[in-house]
Amino acid sequence: MMARSVIWYCSLSTNIGGRSRTAADAVRGARARFRRISGFTLVETLVAFAVLALILIILLGALSRTASGGRQAEVLREALQLARAKLDGLGIVEPLAPGDSTGSFQNGLEWRLQVHDTLGDRGVQITGAWVEVTVSQVSVAARVPLAVSLVTFNVAGAPRK
C-alpha cells in the first residue's frame, strides 16, 4: 500500500488553464519564481556600491572645499589684524618715512609697507602721506595667494587718537 501511495503522489496532475501539470512541476515552478524574486544579483549589488561610492566622493569633495575655505578665511582674518596693527604702529614703532619696506611676521605672513609723501604734489594743500600696508601669505601649496591691503592717508602733524 505504501508503494501505491508514492506512485499515486508522483502521478498526480492538475489541469490549470487547459494545460496538464504534475505536482513536481508545480513545486519546481514555485521554487524558480521564489529564486527570481528572493534577492539581488551580484550585478545589482555592484551597481549599488558604485553609485554609493560616487555619492560619497562628491560629498567628501564638497566637505574638503568647505574646510579649505575655512582655513583661508582664518588666514585672511589674521592678516587683517596684523595689517591694522602695522598701520597703528606707524609713527610710533616705525618712522613714517617715504619709501618701501618689507618683512615677515613670526607666523610666516609677509608684509609690505609703502609710504608716498604728498608734500611736493601739485595743488595739494595738506601735508601728509599715503600709506599702504599689504599682508600676504606666500605659500607654494596655496593655489591662490591670500593678501590683505589697507590704504590710508596720514596727515602730518595731526594728533593721534
C-alpha positions as a Python dict, from the first residue, in 0.01 Angstrom:
ca = {
    (1, 'M'): (0, 0, 0),
    (2, 'M'): (285, 232, 66),
    (3, 'A'): (423, 181, -281),
    (4, 'R'): (91, 269, -440),
    (5, 'S'): (61, 597, -250),
    (6, 'V'): (407, 711, -363),
    (7, 'I'): (325, 630, -724),
    (8, 'W'): (-12, 793, -692),
    (9, 'Y'): (154, 1115, -550),
    (10, 'C'): (403, 1139, -835),
    (11, 'S'): (142, 1085, -1097),
    (12, 'L'): (-97, 1344, -953),
    (13, 'S'): (-165, 1607, -1214),
    (14, 'T'): (-365, 1924, -1226),
    (15, 'N'): (-535, 2085, -1514),
    (16, 'I'): (-475, 2461, -1492),
    (17, 'G'): (-555, 2679, -1786),
    (18, 'G'): (-606, 2384, -2017),
    (19, 'R'): (-255, 2260, -1951),
    (20, 'S'): (-179, 1950, -1756),
    (21, 'R'): (88, 1981, -1482),
    (22, 'T'): (214, 1739, -1224),
    (23, 'A'): (275, 1834, -860),
    (24, 'A'): (652, 1813, -915),
    (25, 'D'): (625, 2067, -1199),
    (26, 'A'): (427, 2300, -972),
    (27, 'V'): (689, 2274, -697),
    (28, 'R'): (973, 2337, -945),
    (29, 'G'): (792, 2641, -1084),
    (30, 'A'): (730, 2783, -737),
    (31, 'R'): (1096, 2737, -647),
    (32, 'A'): (1208, 2909, -968),
    (33, 'R'): (975, 3205, -906),
    (34, 'F'): (1098, 3230, -547),
    (35, 'R'): (1462, 3230, -664),
    (36, 'R'): (1392, 3508, -916),
    (37, 'I'): (1235, 3743, -663),
    (38, 'S'): (1408, 3640, -342),
    (39, 'G'): (1728, 3851, -364),
    (40, 'F'): (1959, 4078, -556),
    (41, 'T'): (2203, 3961, -816),
    (42, 'L'): (2573, 4034, -796),
    (43, 'V'): (2550, 4291, -1075),
    (44, 'E'): (2274, 4483, -894),
    (45, 'T'): (2480, 4486, -575),
    (46, 'L'): (2792, 4609, -757),
    (47, 'V'): (2597, 4887, -929),
    (48, 'A'): (2452, 4996, -593),
    (49, 'F'): (2801, 5010, -440),
    (50, 'A'): (2933, 5210, -740),
    (51, 'V'): (2653, 5465, -705),
    (52, 'L'): (2716, 5489, -331),
    (53, 'A'): (3089, 5542, -392),
    (54, 'L'): (3020, 5825, -640),
    (55, 'I'): (2788, 5999, -396),
    (56, 'L'): (3046, 5970, -117),
    (57, 'I'): (3322, 6110, -342),
    (58, 'I'): (3108, 6412, -427),
    (59, 'L'): (3014, 6474, -63),
    (60, 'L'): (3372, 6440, 62),
    (61, 'G'): (3495, 6677, -210),
    (62, 'A'): (3243, 6939, -100),
    (63, 'L'): (3345, 6890, 263),
    (64, 'S'): (3711, 6933, 170),
    (65, 'R'): (3639, 7259, -16),
    (66, 'T'): (3445, 7386, 283),
    (67, 'A'): (3731, 7306, 520),
    (68, 'S'): (3990, 7476, 296),
    (69, 'G'): (3761, 7780, 267),
    (70, 'G'): (3752, 7797, 646),
    (71, 'R'): (4132, 7788, 662),
    (72, 'Q'): (4157, 8067, 402),
    (73, 'A'): (3910, 8281, 599),
    (74, 'E'): (4116, 8229, 915),
    (75, 'V'): (4436, 8335, 735),
    (76, 'L'): (4264, 8645, 595),
    (77, 'R'): (4128, 8738, 938),
    (78, 'E'): (4474, 8709, 1091),
    (79, 'A'): (4630, 8907, 803),
    (80, 'L'): (4375, 9186, 852),
    (81, 'Q'): (4454, 9207, 1224),
    (82, 'L'): (4828, 9225, 1152),
    (83, 'A'): (4779, 9493, 883),
    (84, 'R'): (4575, 9706, 1126),
    (85, 'A'): (4841, 9664, 1392),
    (86, 'K'): (5109, 9767, 1142),
    (87, 'L'): (4914, 10082, 1048),
    (88, 'D'): (4853, 10167, 1414),
    (89, 'G'): (5227, 10143, 1488),
    (90, 'L'): (5332, 10386, 1213),
    (91, 'G'): (5490, 10698, 1357),
    (92, 'I'): (5516, 10530, 1697),
    (93, 'V'): (5700, 10199, 1650),
    (94, 'E'): (5824, 10273, 1297),
    (95, 'P'): (5902, 10611, 1147),
    (96, 'L'): (5663, 10747, 885),
    (97, 'A'): (5929, 10792, 616),
    (98, 'P'): (5858, 10779, 240),
    (99, 'G'): (5965, 10459, 67),
    (100, 'D'): (5903, 10086, 66),
    (101, 'S'): (5986, 9834, 335),
    (102, 'T'): (5917, 9464, 369),
    (103, 'G'): (5938, 9199, 636),
    (104, 'S'): (5768, 8898, 781),
    (105, 'F'): (5575, 8820, 1095),
    (106, 'Q'): (5651, 8528, 1327),
    (107, 'N'): (5359, 8325, 1185),
    (108, 'G'): (5504, 8329, 832),
    (109, 'L'): (5288, 8604, 684),
    (110, 'E'): (5482, 8870, 494),
    (111, 'W'): (5417, 9243, 498),
    (112, 'R'): (5498, 9529, 264),
    (113, 'L'): (5472, 9896, 364),
    (114, 'Q'): (5460, 10172, 104),
    (115, 'V'): (5464, 10536, 210),
    (116, 'H'): (5418, 10812, -52),
    (117, 'D'): (5476, 11169, 61),
    (118, 'T'): (5228, 11427, -73),
    (119, 'L'): (5435, 11732, 23),
    (120, 'G'): (5553, 11805, -329),
    (121, 'D'): (5237, 11705, -521),
    (122, 'R'): (5062, 11958, -747),
    (123, 'G'): (4776, 12151, -593),
    (124, 'V'): (4781, 11961, -262),
    (125, 'Q'): (4725, 12191, 33),
    (126, 'I'): (4754, 11920, 300),
    (127, 'T'): (5086, 11783, 413),
    (128, 'G'): (5080, 11411, 480),
    (129, 'A'): (5146, 11069, 333),
    (130, 'W'): (4955, 10793, 160),
    (131, 'V'): (5027, 10470, 341),
    (132, 'E'): (4956, 10120, 208),
    (133, 'V'): (5015, 9805, 411),
    (134, 'T'): (4987, 9467, 238),
    (135, 'V'): (4999, 9145, 438),
    (136, 'S'): (5017, 8827, 233),
    (137, 'Q'): (5066, 8456, 265),
    (138, 'V'): (5339, 8327, 41),
    (139, 'S'): (5297, 7953, 17),
    (140, 'V'): (5387, 7703, -251),
    (141, 'A'): (5091, 7484, -151),
    (142, 'A'): (4836, 7767, -179),
    (143, 'R'): (4668, 7772, -517),
    (144, 'V'): (4554, 8131, -473),
    (145, 'P'): (4784, 8369, -284),
    (146, 'L'): (4598, 8534, 1),
    (147, 'A'): (4659, 8903, 67),
    (148, 'V'): (4504, 9195, 254),
    (149, 'S'): (4583, 9558, 165),
    (150, 'L'): (4489, 9860, 374),
    (151, 'V'): (4536, 10213, 242),
    (152, 'T'): (4507, 10531, 447),
    (153, 'F'): (4613, 10893, 441),
    (154, 'N'): (4811, 11017, 741),
    (155, 'V'): (4807, 11392, 792),
    (156, 'A'): (5143, 11530, 906),
    (157, 'G'): (5129, 11687, 1248),
    (158, 'A'): (4774, 11563, 1323),
    (159, 'P'): (4723, 11431, 1674),
    (160, 'R'): (4670, 11056, 1702),
    (161, 'K'): (4364, 10924, 1878),
}
